[in-house]
Amino acid sequence: METRIISIEIKKFPAVIFTDTHTNIQNIQKLKELFSGVQMICLGDITSMFSKGANDANIRSIQFFMDNRIP
């Protein structure tokens, strides 16, 4: 299996950089409203891997980041 590192280029300032959302999509939606049109970058922890029953929330969180093109 090939592993690639994708380069992230910030083309416009300001940029919103955040982390540790742990499936809380509502907070990210608030950020998107506050900083409309600003590039957003998440440094990680978008899921709750060790929470019981969190699989559906994890899938929704991952899909949200993919749909909104938030690296």
Predicted model as a PDB file, atoms N, CA, C, CB and O in Angstrom, pLDDT in the B-factor column:
MODEL        1                                                                  
ATOM      1  N   MET A   1       0.841  -1.173   0.000  1.00 62.00           N  
ATOM      2  CA  MET A   1       0.000   0.000   0.000  1.00 62.00           C  
ATOM      3  C   MET A   1       0.891   1.244   0.000  1.00 62.00           C  
ATOM      4  CB  MET A   1      -0.960  -0.006   1.219  1.00 62.00           C  
ATOM      5  O   MET A   1       1.832   1.354   0.786  1.00 62.00           O  
ATOM      6  N   GLU A   2       0.577   2.158  -0.885  1.00 68.00           N  
ATOM      7  CA  GLU A   2       1.336   3.404  -1.008  1.00 68.00           C  
ATOM      8  C   GLU A   2       0.773   4.457  -0.055  1.00 68.00           C  
ATOM      9  CB  GLU A   2       1.304   3.923  -2.468  1.00 68.00           C  
ATOM     10  O   GLU A   2      -0.441   4.632   0.053  1.00 68.00           O  
ATOM     11  N   THR A   3       1.662   5.141   0.622  1.00 65.00           N  
ATOM     12  CA  THR A   3       1.257   6.226   1.508  1.00 65.00           C  
ATOM     13  C   THR A   3       1.733   7.530   0.914  1.00 65.00           C  
ATOM     14  CB  THR A   3       1.818   6.031   2.941  1.00 65.00           C  
ATOM     15  O   THR A   3       2.902   7.673   0.557  1.00 65.00           O  
ATOM     16  N   ARG A   4       0.805   8.501   0.808  1.00 70.00           N  
ATOM     17  CA  ARG A   4       1.163   9.808   0.289  1.00 70.00           C  
ATOM     18  C   ARG A   4       0.835  10.866   1.327  1.00 70.00           C  
ATOM     19  CB  ARG A   4       0.433  10.096  -1.037  1.00 70.00           C  
ATOM     20  O   ARG A   4      -0.169  10.776   2.034  1.00 70.00           O  
ATOM     21  N   ILE A   5       1.682  11.847   1.404  1.00 67.00           N  
ATOM     22  CA  ILE A   5       1.415  13.000   2.253  1.00 67.00           C  
ATOM     23  C   ILE A   5       0.888  14.103   1.345  1.00 67.00           C  
ATOM     24  CB  ILE A   5       2.703  13.460   3.042  1.00 67.00           C  
ATOM     25  O   ILE A   5       1.540  14.496   0.378  1.00 67.00           O  
ATOM     26  N   ILE A   6      -0.288  14.591   1.669  1.00 70.00           N  
ATOM     27  CA  ILE A   6      -0.904  15.628   0.855  1.00 70.00           C  
ATOM     28  C   ILE A   6      -0.475  16.986   1.380  1.00 70.00           C  
ATOM     29  CB  ILE A   6      -2.448  15.498   0.855  1.00 70.00           C  
ATOM     30  O   ILE A   6      -0.572  17.262   2.576  1.00 70.00           O  
ATOM     31  N   SER A   7      -0.012  17.809   0.497  1.00 75.00           N  
ATOM     32  CA  SER A   7       0.422  19.150   0.854  1.00 75.00           C  
ATOM     33  C   SER A   7      -0.789  20.054   1.048  1.00 75.00           C  
ATOM     34  CB  SER A   7       1.361  19.724  -0.223  1.00 75.00           C  
ATOM     35  O   SER A   7      -1.730  20.020   0.254  1.00 75.00           O  
ATOM     36  N   ILE A   8      -0.763  20.854   2.094  1.00 72.00           N  
ATOM     37  CA  ILE A   8      -1.823  21.820   2.347  1.00 72.00           C  
ATOM     38  C   ILE A   8      -1.231  23.199   2.138  1.00 72.00           C  
ATOM     39  CB  ILE A   8      -2.424  21.666   3.790  1.00 72.00           C  
ATOM     40  O   ILE A   8      -0.258  23.579   2.790  1.00 72.00           O  
ATOM     41  N   GLU A   9      -1.827  23.942   1.221  1.00 73.00           N  
ATOM     42  CA  GLU A   9      -1.342  25.285   0.914  1.00 73.00           C  
ATOM     43  C   GLU A   9      -2.379  26.306   1.357  1.00 73.00           C  
ATOM     44  CB  GLU A   9      -1.036  25.436  -0.599  1.00 73.00           C  
ATOM     45  O   GLU A   9      -3.538  26.248   0.946  1.00 73.00           O  
ATOM     46  N   ILE A  10      -1.960  27.223   2.185  1.00 71.00           N  
ATOM     47  CA  ILE A  10      -2.854  28.290   2.618  1.00 71.00           C  
ATOM     48  C   ILE A  10      -2.730  29.417   1.606  1.00 71.00           C  
ATOM     49  CB  ILE A  10      -2.515  28.782   4.075  1.00 71.00           C  
ATOM     50  O   ILE A  10      -1.677  30.042   1.475  1.00 71.00           O  
ATOM     51  N   LYS A  11      -3.822  29.666   0.894  1.00 70.00           N  
ATOM     52  CA  LYS A  11      -3.810  30.659  -0.172  1.00 70.00           C  
ATOM     53  C   LYS A  11      -4.397  31.987   0.259  1.00 70.00           C  
ATOM     54  CB  LYS A  11      -4.560  30.144  -1.360  1.00 70.00           C  
ATOM     55  O   LYS A  11      -4.241  32.997  -0.428  1.00 70.00           O  
ATOM     56  N   LYS A  12      -5.067  31.986   1.387  1.00 68.00           N  
ATOM     57  CA  LYS A  12      -5.775  33.184   1.804  1.00 68.00           C  
ATOM     58  C   LYS A  12      -5.722  33.274   3.326  1.00 68.00           C  
ATOM     59  CB  LYS A  12      -7.245  33.175   1.292  1.00 68.00           C  
ATOM     60  O   LYS A  12      -5.934  32.279   4.021  1.00 68.00           O  
ATOM     61  N   PHE A  13      -5.445  34.444   3.829  1.00 72.00           N  
ATOM     62  CA  PHE A  13      -5.459  34.652   5.278  1.00 72.00           C  
ATOM     63  C   PHE A  13      -6.656  35.508   5.641  1.00 72.00           C  
ATOM     64  CB  PHE A  13      -4.142  35.314   5.767  1.00 72.00           C  
ATOM     65  O   PHE A  13      -7.073  36.313   4.808  1.00 72.00           O  
ATOM     66  N   PRO A  14      -7.221  35.394   6.792  1.00 82.00           N  
ATOM     67  CA  PRO A  14      -6.784  34.471   7.835  1.00 82.00           C  
ATOM     68  C   PRO A  14      -7.221  33.047   7.522  1.00 82.00           C  
ATOM     69  CB  PRO A  14      -7.334  34.902   9.195  1.00 82.00           C  
ATOM     70  O   PRO A  14      -8.106  32.827   6.695  1.00 82.00           O  
ATOM     71  N   ALA A  15      -6.602  32.097   8.180  1.00 86.00           N  
ATOM     72  CA  ALA A  15      -6.987  30.696   8.112  1.00 86.00           C  
ATOM     73  C   ALA A  15      -7.401  30.276   9.518  1.00 86.00           C  
ATOM     74  CB  ALA A  15      -5.816  29.795   7.557  1.00 86.00           C  
ATOM     75  O   ALA A  15      -6.798  30.699  10.504  1.00 86.00           O  
ATOM     76  N   VAL A  16      -8.427  29.448   9.602  1.00 90.00           N  
ATOM     77  CA  VAL A  16      -8.881  28.941  10.893  1.00 90.00           C  
ATOM     78  C   VAL A  16      -8.279  27.551  11.075  1.00 90.00           C  
ATOM     79  CB  VAL A  16     -10.457  28.903  10.983  1.00 90.00           C  
ATOM     80  O   VAL A  16      -8.540  26.643  10.285  1.00 90.00           O  
ATOM     81  N   ILE A  17      -7.473  27.395  12.120  1.00 91.00           N  
ATOM     82  CA  ILE A  17      -6.839  26.116  12.413  1.00 91.00           C  
ATOM     83  C   ILE A  17      -7.346  25.655  13.773  1.00 91.00           C  
ATOM     84  CB  ILE A  17      -5.272  26.227  12.393  1.00 91.00           C  
ATOM     85  O   ILE A  17      -7.263  26.384  14.761  1.00 91.00           O  
ATOM     86  N   PHE A  18      -7.870  24.435  13.808  1.00 92.00           N  
ATOM     87  CA  PHE A  18      -8.457  23.920  15.042  1.00 92.00           C  
ATOM     88  C   PHE A  18      -8.162  22.434  15.178  1.00 92.00           C  
ATOM     89  CB  PHE A  18      -9.979  24.172  15.071  1.00 92.00           C  
ATOM     90  O   PHE A  18      -7.639  21.812  14.253  1.00 92.00           O  
ATOM     91  N   THR A  19      -8.495  21.867  16.328  1.00 92.00           N  
ATOM     92  CA  THR A  19      -8.265  20.454  16.590  1.00 92.00           C  
ATOM     93  C   THR A  19      -9.261  19.943  17.623  1.00 92.00           C  
ATOM     94  CB  THR A  19      -6.823  20.218  17.070  1.00 92.00           C  
ATOM     95  O   THR A  19     -10.028  20.718  18.195  1.00 92.00           O  
ATOM     96  N   ASP A  20      -9.244  18.661  17.852  1.00 92.00           N  
ATOM     97  CA  ASP A  20     -10.017  17.996  18.908  1.00 92.00           C  
ATOM     98  C   ASP A  20     -11.517  18.260  18.845  1.00 92.00           C  
ATOM     99  CB  ASP A  20      -9.508  18.427  20.243  1.00 92.00           C  
ATOM    100  O   ASP A  20     -12.112  18.677  19.838  1.00 92.00           O  
ATOM    101  N   THR A  21     -12.130  18.022  17.695  1.00 91.00           N  
ATOM    102  CA  THR A  21     -13.573  18.223  17.579  1.00 91.00           C  
ATOM    103  C   THR A  21     -14.353  17.032  18.123  1.00 91.00           C  
ATOM    104  CB  THR A  21     -13.954  18.472  16.127  1.00 91.00           C  
ATOM    105  O   THR A  21     -15.498  17.184  18.548  1.00 91.00           O  
ATOM    106  N   HIS A  22     -13.748  15.858  18.114  1.00 90.00           N  
ATOM    107  CA  HIS A  22     -14.354  14.639  18.673  1.00 90.00           C  
ATOM    108  C   HIS A  22     -15.829  14.502  18.305  1.00 90.00           C  
ATOM    109  CB  HIS A  22     -14.208  14.631  20.189  1.00 90.00           C  
ATOM    110  O   HIS A  22     -16.677  14.365  19.186  1.00 90.00           O  
ATOM    111  N   THR A  23     -16.134  14.539  17.036  1.00 91.00           N  
ATOM    112  CA  THR A  23     -17.448  14.351  16.412  1.00 91.00           C  
ATOM    113  C   THR A  23     -18.425  15.496  16.653  1.00 91.00           C  
ATOM    114  CB  THR A  23     -18.056  13.086  16.910  1.00 91.00           C  
ATOM    115  O   THR A  23     -19.600  15.360  16.313  1.00 91.00           O  
ATOM    116  N   ASN A  24     -17.993  16.613  17.223  1.00 92.00           N  
ATOM    117  CA  ASN A  24     -18.899  17.721  17.499  1.00 92.00           C  
ATOM    118  C   ASN A  24     -19.010  18.621  16.262  1.00 92.00           C  
ATOM    119  CB  ASN A  24     -18.410  18.535  18.729  1.00 92.00           C  
ATOM    120  O   ASN A  24     -18.364  19.665  16.170  1.00 92.00           O  
ATOM    121  N   ILE A  25     -19.835  18.190  15.331  1.00 93.00           N  
ATOM    122  CA  ILE A  25     -20.010  18.900  14.067  1.00 93.00           C  
ATOM    123  C   ILE A  25     -20.632  20.276  14.277  1.00 93.00           C  
ATOM    124  CB  ILE A  25     -20.875  18.079  13.119  1.00 93.00           C  
ATOM    125  O   ILE A  25     -20.347  21.202  13.517  1.00 93.00           O  
ATOM    126  N   GLN A  26     -21.465  20.424  15.282  1.00 94.00           N  
ATOM    127  CA  GLN A  26     -22.127  21.706  15.537  1.00 94.00           C  
ATOM    128  C   GLN A  26     -21.108  22.820  15.776  1.00 94.00           C  
ATOM    129  CB  GLN A  26     -23.068  21.589  16.743  1.00 94.00           C  
ATOM    130  O   GLN A  26     -21.300  23.942  15.307  1.00 94.00           O  
ATOM    131  N   ASN A  27     -20.037  22.526  16.493  1.00 92.00           N  
ATOM    132  CA  ASN A  27     -19.008  23.547  16.740  1.00 92.00           C  
ATOM    133  C   ASN A  27     -18.299  23.951  15.452  1.00 92.00           C  
ATOM    134  CB  ASN A  27     -17.982  23.035  17.757  1.00 92.00           C  
ATOM    135  O   ASN A  27     -17.962  25.121  15.272  1.00 92.00           O  
ATOM    136  N   ILE A  28     -18.077  23.017  14.576  1.00 92.00           N  
ATOM    137  CA  ILE A  28     -17.418  23.331  13.310  1.00 92.00           C  
ATOM    138  C   ILE A  28     -18.353  24.164  12.437  1.00 92.00           C  
ATOM    139  CB  ILE A  28     -16.993  22.036  12.572  1.00 92.00           C  
ATOM    140  O   ILE A  28     -17.913  25.084  11.749  1.00 92.00           O  
ATOM    141  N   GLN A  29     -19.641  23.838  12.468  1.00 94.00           N  
ATOM    142  CA  GLN A  29     -20.600  24.632  11.707  1.00 94.00           C  
ATOM    143  C   GLN A  29     -20.635  26.074  12.220  1.00 94.00           C  
ATOM    144  CB  GLN A  29     -22.003  24.001  11.786  1.00 94.00           C  
ATOM    145  O   GLN A  29     -20.779  27.006  11.429  1.00 94.00           O  
ATOM    146  N   LYS A  30     -20.505  26.265  13.535  1.00 93.00           N  
ATOM    147  CA  LYS A  30     -20.440  27.619  14.098  1.00 93.00           C  
ATOM    148  C   LYS A  30     -19.203  28.348  13.601  1.00 93.00           C  
ATOM    149  CB  LYS A  30     -20.442  27.570  15.636  1.00 93.00           C  
ATOM    150  O   LYS A  30     -19.268  29.529  13.261  1.00 93.00           O  
ATOM    151  N   LEU A  31     -18.066  27.642  13.559  1.00 91.00           N  
ATOM    152  CA  LEU A  31     -16.836  28.249  13.031  1.00 91.00           C  
ATOM    153  C   LEU A  31     -17.032  28.666  11.571  1.00 91.00           C  
ATOM    154  CB  LEU A  31     -15.644  27.261  13.151  1.00 91.00           C  
ATOM    155  O   LEU A  31     -16.616  29.753  11.169  1.00 91.00           O  
ATOM    156  N   LYS A  32     -17.666  27.798  10.786  1.00 91.00           N  
ATOM    157  CA  LYS A  32     -17.906  28.115   9.372  1.00 91.00           C  
ATOM    158  C   LYS A  32     -18.779  29.356   9.230  1.00 91.00           C  
ATOM    159  CB  LYS A  32     -18.566  26.925   8.656  1.00 91.00           C  
ATOM    160  O   LYS A  32     -18.574  30.156   8.317  1.00 91.00           O  
ATOM    161  N   GLU A  33     -19.754  29.523  10.126  1.00 92.00           N  
ATOM    162  CA  GLU A  33     -20.609  30.706  10.087  1.00 92.00           C  
ATOM    163  C   GLU A  33     -19.833  31.962  10.487  1.00 92.00           C  
ATOM    164  CB  GLU A  33     -21.819  30.518  11.010  1.00 92.00           C  
ATOM    165  O   GLU A  33     -19.959  33.009   9.851  1.00 92.00           O  
ATOM    166  N   LEU A  34     -19.032  31.844  11.544  1.00 91.00           N  
ATOM    167  CA  LEU A  34     -18.259  32.993  12.028  1.00 91.00           C  
ATOM    168  C   LEU A  34     -17.192  33.433  11.035  1.00 91.00           C  
ATOM    169  CB  LEU A  34     -17.608  32.661  13.356  1.00 91.00           C  
ATOM    170  O   LEU A  34     -16.925  34.625  10.885  1.00 91.00           O  
ATOM    171  N   PHE A  35     -16.587  32.469  10.364  1.00 89.00           N  
ATOM    172  CA  PHE A  35     -15.479  32.750   9.452  1.00 89.00           C  
ATOM    173  C   PHE A  35     -15.837  32.300   8.036  1.00 89.00           C  
ATOM    174  CB  PHE A  35     -14.185  32.049   9.932  1.00 89.00           C  
ATOM    175  O   PHE A  35     -15.096  31.540   7.412  1.00 89.00           O  
ATOM    176  N   SER A  36     -16.951  32.763   7.546  1.00 89.00           N  
ATOM    177  CA  SER A  36     -17.436  32.388   6.221  1.00 89.00           C  
ATOM    178  C   SER A  36     -16.396  32.726   5.152  1.00 89.00           C  
ATOM    179  CB  SER A  36     -18.770  33.097   5.915  1.00 89.00           C  
ATOM    180  O   SER A  36     -15.881  33.843   5.104  1.00 89.00           O  
ATOM    181  N   GLY A  37     -16.102  31.761   4.310  1.00 87.00           N  
ATOM    182  CA  GLY A  37     -15.169  31.979   3.207  1.00 87.00           C  
ATOM    183  C   GLY A  37     -13.710  31.846   3.567  1.00 87.00           C  
ATOM    184  O   GLY A  37     -12.846  31.975   2.699  1.00 87.00           O  
ATOM    185  N   VAL A  38     -13.409  31.585   4.853  1.00 89.00           N  
ATOM    186  CA  VAL A  38     -12.022  31.458   5.307  1.00 89.00           C  
ATOM    187  C   VAL A  38     -11.611  29.992   5.239  1.00 89.00           C  
ATOM    188  CB  VAL A  38     -11.850  32.015   6.754  1.00 89.00           C  
ATOM    189  O   VAL A  38     -12.400  29.105   5.562  1.00 89.00           O  
ATOM    190  N   GLN A  39     -10.369  29.740   4.817  1.00 88.00           N  
ATOM    191  CA  GLN A  39      -9.874  28.374   4.752  1.00 88.00           C  
ATOM    192  C   GLN A  39      -9.783  27.778   6.154  1.00 88.00           C  
ATOM    193  CB  GLN A  39      -8.501  28.329   4.056  1.00 88.00           C  
ATOM    194  O   GLN A  39      -9.285  28.416   7.081  1.00 88.00           O  
ATOM    195  N   MET A  40     -10.274  26.543   6.297  1.00 91.00           N  
ATOM    196  CA  MET A  40     -10.257  25.862   7.583  1.00 91.00           C  
ATOM    197  C   MET A  40      -9.349  24.644   7.496  1.00 91.00           C  
ATOM    198  CB  MET A  40     -11.686  25.453   8.014  1.00 91.00           C  
ATOM    199  O   MET A  40      -9.341  23.933   6.491  1.00 91.00           O  
ATOM    200  N   ILE A  41      -8.588  24.413   8.553  1.00 91.00           N  
ATOM    201  CA  ILE A  41      -7.688  23.270   8.625  1.00 91.00           C  
ATOM    202  C   ILE A  41      -7.848  22.635   9.999  1.00 91.00           C  
ATOM    203  CB  ILE A  41      -6.202  23.690   8.363  1.00 91.00           C  
ATOM    204  O   ILE A  41      -7.780  23.323  11.017  1.00 91.00           O  
ATOM    205  N   CYS A  42      -8.060  21.329  10.026  1.00 93.00           N  
ATOM    206  CA  CYS A  42      -8.163  20.611  11.294  1.00 93.00           C  
ATOM    207  C   CYS A  42      -6.895  19.778  11.492  1.00 93.00           C  
ATOM    208  CB  CYS A  42      -9.441  19.705  11.327  1.00 93.00           C  
ATOM    209  O   CYS A  42      -6.456  19.073  10.584  1.00 93.00           O  
ATOM    210  N   LEU A  43      -6.321  19.869  12.675  1.00 91.00           N  
ATOM    211  CA  LEU A  43      -5.083  19.154  12.970  1.00 91.00           C  
ATOM    212  C   LEU A  43      -5.332  17.734  13.487  1.00 91.00           C  
ATOM    213  CB  LEU A  43      -4.275  19.931  13.986  1.00 91.00           C  
ATOM    214  O   LEU A  43      -4.381  16.980  13.697  1.00 91.00           O  
ATOM    215  N   GLY A  44      -6.583  17.367  13.690  1.00 86.00           N  
ATOM    216  CA  GLY A  44      -6.850  15.984  14.062  1.00 86.00           C  
ATOM    217  C   GLY A  44      -7.890  15.814  15.150  1.00 86.00           C  
ATOM    218  O   GLY A  44      -8.522  16.771  15.597  1.00 86.00           O  
ATOM    219  N   ASP A  45      -8.047  14.570  15.560  1.00 89.00           N  
ATOM    220  CA  ASP A  45      -9.003  14.151  16.582  1.00 89.00           C  
ATOM    221  C   ASP A  45     -10.430  14.536  16.210  1.00 89.00           C  
ATOM    222  CB  ASP A  45      -8.637  14.761  17.928  1.00 89.00           C  
ATOM    223  O   ASP A  45     -11.113  15.227  16.965  1.00 89.00           O  
ATOM    224  N   ILE A  46     -10.875  14.079  15.032  1.00 90.00           N  
ATOM    225  CA  ILE A  46     -12.236  14.370  14.581  1.00 90.00           C  
ATOM    226  C   ILE A  46     -13.209  13.264  14.964  1.00 90.00           C  
ATOM    227  CB  ILE A  46     -12.257  14.574  13.075  1.00 90.00           C  
ATOM    228  O   ILE A  46     -14.414  13.402  14.753  1.00 90.00           O  
ATOM    229  N   THR A  47     -12.706  12.173  15.522  1.00 88.00           N  
ATOM    230  CA  THR A  47     -13.562  11.054  15.919  1.00 88.00           C  
ATOM    231  C   THR A  47     -13.416  10.778  17.408  1.00 88.00           C  
ATOM    232  CB  THR A  47     -13.220   9.792  15.106  1.00 88.00           C  
ATOM    233  O   THR A  47     -12.544  11.325  18.083  1.00 88.00           O  
ATOM    234  N   SER A  48     -14.290   9.918  17.895  1.00 86.00           N  
ATOM    235  CA  SER A  48     -14.218   9.448  19.286  1.00 86.00           C  
ATOM    236  C   SER A  48     -14.006   7.943  19.235  1.00 86.00           C  
ATOM    237  CB  SER A  48     -15.526   9.820  20.109  1.00 86.00           C  
ATOM    238  O   SER A  48     -14.944   7.162  19.395  1.00 86.00           O  
ATOM    239  N   MET A  49     -12.792   7.560  19.017  1.00 77.00           N  
ATOM    240  CA  MET A  49     -12.477   6.164  18.737  1.00 77.00           C  
ATOM    241  C   MET A  49     -12.793   5.199  19.878  1.00 77.00           C  
ATOM    242  CB  MET A  49     -11.040   6.050  18.397  1.00 77.00           C  
ATOM    243  O   MET A  49     -13.107   4.037  19.619  1.00 77.00           O  
ATOM    244  N   PHE A  50     -12.723   5.632  21.091  1.00 72.00           N  
ATOM    245  CA  PHE A  50     -12.865   4.700  22.205  1.00 72.00           C  
ATOM    246  C   PHE A  50     -14.181   4.852  22.956  1.00 72.00           C  
ATOM    247  CB  PHE A  50     -11.729   4.880  23.160  1.00 72.00           C  
ATOM    248  O   PHE A  50     -14.346   4.272  24.029  1.00 72.00           O  
ATOM    249  N   SER A  51     -15.115   5.618  22.412  1.00 69.00           N  
ATOM    250  CA  SER A  51     -16.429   5.762  23.038  1.00 69.00           C  
ATOM    251  C   SER A  51     -17.341   4.645  22.562  1.00 69.00           C  
ATOM    252  CB  SER A  51     -17.051   7.146  22.720  1.00 69.00           C  
ATOM    253  O   SER A  51     -17.393   4.350  21.368  1.00 69.00           O  
ATOM    254  N   LYS A  52     -18.050   4.031  23.476  1.00 71.00           N  
ATOM    255  CA  LYS A  52     -18.985   2.977  23.100  1.00 71.00           C  
ATOM    256  C   LYS A  52     -20.117   3.578  22.276  1.00 71.00           C  
ATOM    257  CB  LYS A  52     -19.542   2.255  24.354  1.00 71.00           C  
ATOM    258  O   LYS A  52     -20.671   4.619  22.630  1.00 71.00           O  
ATOM    259  N   GLY A  53     -20.454   2.916  21.177  1.00 71.00           N  
ATOM    260  CA  GLY A  53     -21.564   3.353  20.345  1.00 71.00           C  
ATOM    261  C   GLY A  53     -21.296   4.596  19.525  1.00 71.00           C  
ATOM    262  O   GLY A  53     -22.236   5.212  19.024  1.00 71.00           O  
ATOM    263  N   ALA A  54     -20.041   4.982  19.374  1.00 73.00           N  
ATOM    264  CA  ALA A  54     -19.715   6.231  18.671  1.00 73.00           C  
ATOM    265  C   ALA A  54     -19.543   6.045  17.169  1.00 73.00           C  
ATOM    266  CB  ALA A  54     -18.452   6.826  19.244  1.00 73.00           C  
ATOM    267  O   ALA A  54     -19.244   7.008  16.463  1.00 73.00           O  
ATOM    268  N   ASN A  55     -19.727   4.829  16.670  1.00 84.00           N  
ATOM    269  CA  ASN A  55     -19.441   4.572  15.263  1.00 84.00           C  
ATOM    270  C   ASN A  55     -20.241   5.461  14.317  1.00 84.00           C  
ATOM    271  CB  ASN A  55     -19.717   3.131  14.946  1.00 84.00           C  
ATOM    272  O   ASN A  55     -19.672   6.005  13.370  1.00 84.00           O  
ATOM    273  N   ASP A  56     -21.541   5.625  14.545  1.00 87.00           N  
ATOM    274  CA  ASP A  56     -22.353   6.473  13.667  1.00 87.00           C  
ATOM    275  C   ASP A  56     -21.879   7.921  13.709  1.00 87.00           C  
ATOM    276  CB  ASP A  56     -23.832   6.393  14.065  1.00 87.00           C  
ATOM    277  O   ASP A  56     -21.795   8.577  12.670  1.00 87.00           O  
ATOM    278  N   ALA A  57     -21.573   8.419  14.891  1.00 88.00           N  
ATOM    279  CA  ALA A  57     -21.075   9.797  15.022  1.00 88.00           C  
ATOM    280  C   ALA A  57     -19.729   9.942  14.335  1.00 88.00           C  
ATOM    281  CB  ALA A  57     -20.957  10.198  16.507  1.00 88.00           C  
ATOM    282  O   ALA A  57     -19.459  10.974  13.721  1.00 88.00           O  
ATOM    283  N   ASN A  58     -18.882   8.930  14.426  1.00 89.00           N  
ATOM    284  CA  ASN A  58     -17.580   8.967  13.756  1.00 89.00           C  
ATOM    285  C   ASN A  58     -17.761   9.049  12.243  1.00 89.00           C  
ATOM    286  CB  ASN A  58     -16.742   7.726  14.128  1.00 89.00           C  
ATOM    287  O   ASN A  58     -17.086   9.830  11.571  1.00 89.00           O  
ATOM    288  N   ILE A  59     -18.666   8.245  11.717  1.00 90.00           N  
ATOM    289  CA  ILE A  59     -18.912   8.249  10.273  1.00 90.00           C  
ATOM    290  C   ILE A  59     -19.449   9.606   9.828  1.00 90.00           C  
ATOM    291  CB  ILE A  59     -19.903   7.129   9.888  1.00 90.00           C  
ATOM    292  O   ILE A  59     -19.011  10.132   8.805  1.00 90.00           O  
ATOM    293  N   ARG A  60     -20.390  10.180  10.578  1.00 91.00           N  
ATOM    294  CA  ARG A  60     -20.934  11.505  10.238  1.00 91.00           C  
ATOM    295  C   ARG A  60     -19.844  12.573  10.278  1.00 91.00           C  
ATOM    296  CB  ARG A  60     -22.076  11.884  11.204  1.00 91.00           C  
ATOM    297  O   ARG A  60     -19.799  13.457   9.423  1.00 91.00           O  
ATOM    298  N   SER A  61     -18.968  12.486  11.277  1.00 92.00           N  
ATOM    299  CA  SER A  61     -17.895  13.466  11.414  1.00 92.00           C  
ATOM    300  C   SER A  61     -16.929  13.383  10.231  1.00 92.00           C  
ATOM    301  CB  SER A  61     -17.139  13.251  12.735  1.00 92.00           C  
ATOM    302  O   SER A  61     -16.584  14.402   9.633  1.00 92.00           O  
ATOM    303  N   ILE A  62     -16.503  12.190   9.904  1.00 91.00           N  
ATOM    304  CA  ILE A  62     -15.581  12.005   8.785  1.00 91.00           C  
ATOM    305  C   ILE A  62     -16.223  12.490   7.491  1.00 91.00           C  
ATOM    306  CB  ILE A  62     -15.166  10.523   8.658  1.00 91.00           C  
ATOM    307  O   ILE A  62     -15.574  13.167   6.693  1.00 91.00           O  
ATOM    308  N   GLN A  63     -17.487  12.151   7.278  1.00 93.00           N  
ATOM    309  CA  GLN A  63     -18.189  12.571   6.070  1.00 93.00           C  
ATOM    310  C   GLN A  63     -18.310  14.091   6.006  1.00 93.00           C  
ATOM    311  CB  GLN A  63     -19.577  11.929   6.011  1.00 93.00           C  
ATOM    312  O   GLN A  63     -18.169  14.679   4.934  1.00 93.00           O  
ATOM    313  N   PHE A  64     -18.570  14.733   7.151  1.00 94.00           N  
ATOM    314  CA  PHE A  64     -18.674  16.194   7.205  1.00 94.00           C  
ATOM    315  C   PHE A  64     -17.371  16.841   6.751  1.00 94.00           C  
ATOM    316  CB  PHE A  64     -19.031  16.660   8.629  1.00 94.00           C  
ATOM    317  O   PHE A  64     -17.388  17.781   5.956  1.00 94.00           O  
ATOM    318  N   PHE A  65     -16.247  16.346   7.250  1.00 92.00           N  
ATOM    319  CA  PHE A  65     -14.954  16.903   6.863  1.00 92.00           C  
ATOM    320  C   PHE A  65     -14.686  16.690   5.380  1.00 92.00           C  
ATOM    321  CB  PHE A  65     -13.834  16.276   7.693  1.00 92.00           C  
ATOM    322  O   PHE A  65     -14.154  17.576   4.711  1.00 92.00           O  
ATOM    323  N   MET A  66     -15.049  15.526   4.867  1.00 91.00           N  
ATOM    324  CA  MET A  66     -14.854  15.262   3.439  1.00 91.00           C  
ATOM    325  C   MET A  66     -15.763  16.154   2.583  1.00 91.00           C  
ATOM    326  CB  MET A  66     -15.124  13.776   3.129  1.00 91.00           C  
ATOM    327  O   MET A  66     -15.312  16.744   1.601  1.00 91.00           O  
ATOM    328  N   ASP A  67     -17.040  16.248   2.959  1.00 93.00           N  
ATOM    329  CA  ASP A  67     -17.993  17.051   2.187  1.00 93.00           C  
ATOM    330  C   ASP A  67     -17.617  18.537   2.171  1.00 93.00           C  
ATOM    331  CB  ASP A  67     -19.398  16.882   2.758  1.00 93.00           C  
ATOM    332  O   ASP A  67     -17.842  19.227   1.177  1.00 93.00           O  
ATOM    333  N   ASN A  68     -17.050  19.020   3.264  1.00 91.00           N  
ATOM    334  CA  ASN A  68     -16.685  20.433   3.383  1.00 91.00           C  
ATOM    335  C   ASN A  68     -15.227  20.706   3.020  1.00 91.00           C  
ATOM    336  CB  ASN A  68     -16.948  20.910   4.789  1.00 91.00           C  
ATOM    337  O   ASN A  68     -14.737  21.828   3.155  1.00 91.00           O  
ATOM    338  N   ARG A  69     -14.560  19.684   2.568  1.00 89.00           N  
ATOM    339  CA  ARG A  69     -13.149  19.772   2.127  1.00 89.00           C  
ATOM    340  C   ARG A  69     -12.273  20.468   3.161  1.00 89.00           C  
ATOM    341  CB  ARG A  69     -13.053  20.521   0.791  1.00 89.00           C  
ATOM    342  O   ARG A  69     -11.521  21.394   2.859  1.00 89.00           O  
ATOM    343  N   ILE A  70     -12.405  19.978   4.403  1.00 91.00           N  
ATOM    344  CA  ILE A  70     -11.573  20.497   5.485  1.00 91.00           C  
ATOM    345  C   ILE A  70     -10.459  19.495   5.728  1.00 91.00           C  
ATOM    346  CB  ILE A  70     -12.407  20.749   6.790  1.00 91.00           C  
ATOM    347  O   ILE A  70     -10.699  18.414   6.265  1.00 91.00           O  
ATOM    348  N   PRO A  71      -9.243  19.849   5.336  1.00 88.00           N  
ATOM    349  CA  PRO A  71      -8.119  18.912   5.569  1.00 88.00           C  
ATOM    350  C   PRO A  71      -7.738  18.858   7.035  1.00 88.00           C  
ATOM    351  CB  PRO A  71      -6.894  19.318   4.736  1.00 88.00           C  
ATOM    352  O   PRO A  71      -6.821  18.128   7.408  1.00 88.00           O  
TER     353      PRO A  71                                                      
ENDMDL                                                                          
END                                                                             
